[in-house]
Amino acid sequence: MKIFRGFHHPGLSSVPTPDGSGSHAIGTAVTIGNFDGVHRGHQAMLALLRSEAEQRGLRSCVLTFEPHPRDYFAAQARKPELAPARISTLRDKLADLRRAGIDQVVVLPFDARLSSLSPQAFIDEVLLRGLNTRYLLVGDDFRFGARRAGDYTLLDAAGQAQGFDVARMNSYEVHVPGPGSTGAGQRVSSSLVRAALAEGRMDDAAKLLGRPYHISGHVLHGRKLGRELGKHLGSGSPGGGQGFRTLNLRFAHWKPAASGIYAVRVHGLSEAPLEGVANLGVRPSLDPGDVNGGRVLLETHVFDWPAELGLEGGYGKIIRVELLHKLHDELKYDSLEALQVGIAQDCEHARAWFATHTQTRRQTTRDRI
């Protein structure tokens, strides 16, 4: 999958000629959106886009924005509370789009100029001149252009006049038994995923996403405080007498959709996934002088550290952490001793959850047989 920042790139809508002497234009099949979380509704749309692109001999192309348009407008209004909580980082969004089989992604900076484009100017400059759009797929509630004045009717008329096909996809619904559910199907949306994550309903979030909620990234250096915490508790304690070493991932956005302490599964350190416990948030018990102070971090302690990695073997690796079960919200401890005890309890509770979860899963499998 090719990734473009902006749409002024010669290779975006052209391919090399068979003899290698040059290139020729090829159109794109485009869909537009923020794709925060790339949930099951997004996945259904991407599958349809890919199918249409293959049938028409076009490249499948996702046009997305960074920052999120609502982030931009919240900043302009100086009301950060209006910005939506972020489900995924840009890295994870792009990885999910790649897994969906998309040929290329165009990431546009959402700024004053883009926000002021009229619907027709957006069609002319971005869709046609920028992306060479021959087929456009949008959701049933899609709006675009300055003051959100553009809609499907306008797009359809423009497509007929300017030579590109326009289609829209109805909402994708699933049954989610969350609070207030009537049992009827609910429209899958990023807002519904955010609500499930905010309430700690990780099973519901996984159902909406079609996979466990995860965060990935490079493991960063921290204060290495976790190595000291828990050492005196002994080899039979959580941490094995070697402290609570953590894998630190930075969550780039200041407002994650999820926060708190979780039982997690880690991929990327060894062939098999590893179980652990993680804190996602701002670490209220640490002082402002922390090397990562002020940043949102996902700090993960793996129960059984792979011996072959050694003490420093995790740094720089790209890992994926699945947040499977929320234990509780972040807590502020009065001392490092109290923090140490709290982490030990979290480890015990996470281990107990994994033991119950694994036993239940095995029993379910036997019942099916």
N, C-alpha and C positions, 0 to 999 in steps of 0.2 A: 504494500500500500504506500502510495506517495503522499507526502504531507507538504502543503504549500502555506506559507504565511502571506496572505494577500493573494490577489489573482492576476498580478502582472508578471506572469512567468510564461516563456515561450513553450515549455513542454506541457503546459496544463491542458491544452485542448488540441494537441497534435501528437502524431506518432511517427517514428522513422519510416522512411520508404523501404520496401523489401530489399532494394539494392544498396541501401545505405548512403545514397547520394543526397538525401535531404529529408524532409518531413512533409506530411500532409495533414490537413485539419481533420479532426474527428470530433464529433459532438459528444455531449455529456448528458447523462440522465441524472438529474439533480433532485435532492431533497434538502430542506432547510430547517434548522432548529438548533436549540442549545444542547440537546442530547445529554442532559445531566443524569448520569446513572445508566444510560443506555438500557432501559428497562424493557419488559416484554412487548409493550406497545411499540417502542422504538424498533425492537428486533423484528417485529412483524412488518413494519414499514420498510426496513432495510432489506428484508428478504424479497419483498415485492419490487423494490427499486432494482435490486440486482437481477431479478428475473426479467424485468422490462429492458434493462440495459443489454443483457445478453441477446434477447430476441431482436433488438433494434441495432445491434452492432455498435453500441455506445459504451463509454466509460461510466461506471457508477461513481457518483461524486456527492459527498456530503459537504454542505456549506454550514459552518458553525461559527460561533463568536466567542471571543475572549477579550475583555471580561464579559460576563453575562450582561445583557442589556439592562436588566434590573439593577445590577451592581452600579452600572454607569449612571443611571437616573437617580439612584439613591445617593451617590456621591455628589451629583449636581445639586440635589435638594438639601445636601448636608444632613441627611437623615439615614444613617447607616442601618438603622433598624428595618428599613424597607428592603434591604438587600436579602435575597433568598439564601437560606442555608445551602451549602454546597454538598452534593452527594459524592461526587468524584473529582479527583484532580484531573488536569488536562492529560497527564500521562495515562491515567486509567481510562479516560474517555477514548483516547486515540487507540489504546490497546483493544478495547471492546469493539470499536468500529473495525479494526483490522480483523478481529475474530469473526465479525459478521460478513467478511468477504468483500468489503468495499474497496474499489480501485484507488480512489484518491480522496483526500480531505483537504478542504480549504478553510483555514482559520483566519477569520477577519477580525481585526481590532475594532471593537464597537466604540466609536468616538463621536465627536460632535458632527463631523461631516457625514458619517454614515447615518446617524440618527436623524439628520435633517433632509435626507434624500426623499423626494416625493416617490410614491409608488411607481410611477412611470419611469422616473430617473433610475430607480433601483432595477427595474426590468431591463432598461437599455444599457446601463453601465455595468451592472454586476452580472445579471443572468445572461445577457446576449453577448456584449463585447468582452466581458471578463471570462465567462465560463463556457461560451458557445453552447448554451442549453438547447437541446432538441426535445427533451421530455422533462417535465417537472411534476413531482409528486409531493403533495402537501397534506397536512392533517385537516380534519373537518373544522377545526377552530383557528386555522392559520390566519394571522394578520401581519402586515408588513408596511414599511414606509413610514414617513413622518406622521406622528399622531395616530399610528396604526390604521391609516386610512385605506390601505389596500386589503382586499379580501379575495376569495376564490372567484367570485363573479368577475372582478376586474382582471384577474390573471387569465381566466378562460377567454375573455374577449381579446386580451392582448395576444394570447397564443394564436388565436384564429387569424388575427390581423398581421402578426409578425412571424408566423411560421414555426411555432413549437407547440407540442401537445401538453396539456395540463390534466392531471388527474388528482383526485383526493381520496383519502382512505378514512373510513369510519373508525370510531374509537374501538380500541381493543379492551375487552372486559374480562375480569377474572373474579372468582369468589374469594373474598378475604374476610375472615371471621373476626375482624378487629372490633373495638368499642363502637357501639352504635350501629353495627351492621344489621341490615334487614334480611340478610341471606341472599339478596339479589346480586347480580353481577355488578362490579364497580369498574368504572373506566380507569384503566391503568394510566397513571400520570406521575411526573416527578414530584408533584405536591403530595400525592398519596404515599410515595416512597419516603419522602422527608418526614411525614407524620409518623409512619411506622418506626423509623429510626429514632426520632425524637422521643417516642414513647417506649423505646427499648423492645419493640416487637420484632425481633430479628427473624423469626420464622415467617412472619407476614412480609417483611421486607424481601426475604429470599424468594418468596412466592411471586412477588411483583417483579423482581429483577430476573427471575429464572435461574438464579445461582445465589450462593451465599454472598452477603455484602463483603467487599474486600477493599483494601488500600494497598498499593504497591509503591516501591521506590527504592532508592539507594540507601543503604544503612550508613548513618552519619555518626560522627564522634560526639559524645556528650561529656559531662563532668566525670563520668565513670563512678558516680556515687553508688550505683547499684552493686558494684563489686565489693564495696565495704559493708553495705547493709546486709545483715543476716549472717555474716561470717562466724560470729561467736555463738550462733544457735546450734552449731554442731552438724556433723555429716548426715544425721538422720532427719534434719529439718528441711523444709522447702528451700531450694537453692543448694542443697547438698553440702553446706559448709563453705561454699565458694561465693557466697553473696548472690544477689539478684541481678545478674548481668542482663542488660537490656539491649535490644535492637531498636535503634531510633530512626523513625521515618518522619520526614517533614510533610505536613499537610499544608499546601501552599496557601489555601484560602483561610481567612481569619475566622470564618463562621462555618464549621463542619456540621453536617446534618445530624451526625451521631456524636455522642461524647459520654465518657464514663469508663467503667472497668468491665472487661469482657473476657470470657473464655474464647480462645482463638486457636486457629490452626495456621501454621506457617509453611509456605512453600518456597523452595529456592535454596535452602541450606543443605539439603541432602536429598537422596532419591525419594524417600518417603516423607510425607508431610509430618510436621512436629506439633505437638500440643503445647499450649502455654496460656498465659494470662497477659492482658495488655491494658494500658491506660491511654485513652485518646482524649486530649484536651490540653490545658495550659499549666497543669501541675501546680495547683495552688499552695502546696506545702513547701515549694522551693523558693529560694530568695531571688530577687530581680537580677542578681549578678550571674545567674546560671548562663552557661555559654549559649543555650538555646532559649534564653528568657524572652517572653513576649510572643513566642511562636507556638503554633499548634503542632504538637508532636504525637505520634503514635509510638509509645514505648512498650516493647514486647519482651517479656521474660519467657524463654523456652524452658520447659521442665527438664528435659533431658538433652543437654547441649552435646552436639556431635564432637566427640573427642578429637577427630581428625582435623577439625578447624582450628584448634588451639584457642588461646584467649583472644587473639586479634583477627581470627579468620572470617568474622562476619562483616567487617567494615568494607564498604564499597560494593558489596554484593547487592543485586537487585532481588528483592523478596516480595512475596505477596502474602498479606495477612488477612485471613478470613475472620470476621467478627461474628461468632456463632451464637453467643448467649450473653446478655447483659447481666452482670452481677449487681451493680449499683452505680449511682452517680459518682463523680469525683468528690473526694472528701478533703478537707483541710485539716492536717494533723498538727498538733501543737509542738511536736518535737520530732527529731529524726528517729528516736526510739519508738515513738508511737507510730510513725510511718512504717518502720520496720515490722512491727507487729501487724499492722494493717495489711501490708503486702503478703506476709506469711498466711494470714487468714484468707486473703483473696486466692492465693495459690491452692490452699486446701479446698475452698469452695469450687474453684474451677476444676480441680481434679475429680471432685465428687460429681460434678455435672457431667464430665466426660465419661466417668464410670457408669453412671445411670443411663446416659444417652447411648453408649455403646451397647449396654445390656438390652435396652429397649429395642434398638435397631436389630440386634441379633434375634430377639424373640419375634419381632415382626416378620423377619425373613423366614424363620421356622414356620410361623403360622401360614404364610403364603404357600410354602412347600406342602 
